[in-house]
Amino acid sequence: MKYTPYITILTVLLAAACAKQETVGEQQPVLPENAVSFSGTVSRGDSPMDASPDTKTIYEDMTEKLAVTWAEGDEVGIFCETGEENASVASNYGYRTAAAGATSAFVPMDSYNQVITWADMTTAHDFYAYYPYSPAQEGSTVDRHKVPVSLPSVQTFDASDPLGHLSDIDFMYASAVDRTADGGMVTFDFSYLFSVLEVRLATSMYATVDAIELSCTEDAEAVAFEGATVDIETGALDMTGASVSSTIRLEGSKETSIGEYVSFFMLISPGHAGKTFDITAEIGGTPYTVVSGKAAPEAGFAAGKTYVIDAGLVDVAPADATPITDLSAGGTANCYYV
């Protein structure tokens, strides 16, 4: 994603655009008359005070949120079922967004072979979608109850775009059931699978933070994982056969100023009620424990929410601080004006 901060009177609203992918060409495909029209919504309103349960809002008493918008060309997978036996009409068909914004129409990635059409005008259809799209491996199919998903234990950010890495590893899902052809466009309202964790800290000296590491005090806890599946109807994760990690390491250098807070963002799996966490900041090559024994929220981390942890002021040792050049050490320079 590309996240751009917008300054408002009350707070900072961080607007996010989903990951850049190949954009849709100017010439739109010609679709069958009975093709289903789709659109998707990933953000509700643009007011920082709009803290509806479906937005990524923080659990503290503050007025910030992370709003997510589509980028043109974002790819989603769509399933369609119909009839009493829930017969599959379409399984993991690839669609992409036609425009950037909080809501976008979806167009087929393959307008010749994979276009979802209505069986008839009156039969109810159920639709399920997820982002980002994951094409099936050759010779296999994707079950909507077991869509592959991973959350890496090593996440990397760029200081010039400190939120941009989130969409590379984020996951959203949606459903629209009992829809008929005479009901018009099918619109998906996407939910988020993971939680966002924001770590805020300040330093006592000018310094460079090279990594933030979050560790659960229970080694078996799955705060990150590889090779899990998710049911995109319910959002239920299945860790059977997955490789799990109790630690998330966020890598990327960010400069700090004396006493000024900087923020670091990572994705974490939901849950972990009753668990405690330690947070370490790597500064100048030295690990500093900045949070110890921090308890998860009483009900655990909720999917789609952003949680803020204030690590306070870190007392940086002089040896780990950023060297400061004394420009006056060489004496006073002569200046000439012409």
Sequence and secondary structure as in RCSB ss.txt:
>XXXX:A:sequence
MKYTPYITILTVLLAAACAKQETVGEQQPVLPENAVSFSGTVSRGDSPMDASPDTKTIYEDMTEKLAVTWAEGDE
VGIFCETGEENASVASNYGYRTAAAGATSAFVPMDSYNQVITWADMTTAHDFYAYYPYSPAQEGSTVDRHKVPVS
LPSVQTFDASDPLGHLSDIDFMYASAVDRTADGGMVTFDFSYLFSVLEVRLATSMYATVDAIELSCTEDAEAVAF
EGATVDIETGALDMTGASVSSTIRLEGSKETSIGEYVSFFMLISPGHAGKTFDITAEIGGTPYTVVSGKAAPEAG
FAAGKTYVIDAGLVDVAPADATPITDLSAGGTANCYYV
>XXXX:A:secstr
 EEEEEE SS EEEEEE        SS     TTB  EEEE    S TT   TTSEEBSSS   EEEEEB TT E
EEEEEEETTTTEEEEEEEEEEESS BSEEEEEESSTTT   B S SSS EEEEEEES     TT    TTSEEEE
E SEEE BTTBTTTTHHHH  EEEEEEEE GGG  EEEE EESSEEEEEEEEESSSEEEEEEEEEESSTT  SEE
EEEEEETTTTEEE TT EEESEEEEEEEEEE BT  EEEEEEE SB TT EEEEEEEETTEEEEEEEEEE  TT 
B TT EEEEEEEEE   GGGS     TTTT        
